[in-house]
Amino acid sequence: MAHRTEVHETPHEAAGAPGAQPQGRFSHLPERIRPQDTVETKPATLPDPTRDTYNPDEWLIRYCG
């Protein structure tokens, strides 16, 4: 046995005129955002050679100096 449901009109359809634009908060889509506007680019920094060098006597300078 098939179960039947009644078809209800939406408030937009019940308003009457076909093709009438709904007025209100959700009546239109927001502005489109281009993919180019969603990416931020900034130049990379150059590596600092004095910061990344290995100093085998660093522990002496830190703890005994």
Number of C-alpha atoms within 10 A of each C-alpha: 3 4 4 6 6 5 6 8 9 8 9 13 12 10 11 9 9 9 8 10 10 12 8 7 7 8 9 10 7 7 6 6 8 8 7 7 7 8 7 6 6 5 5 6 6 6 8 8 7 7 7 8 8 8 8 7 8 11 10 9 9 8 7 7 7
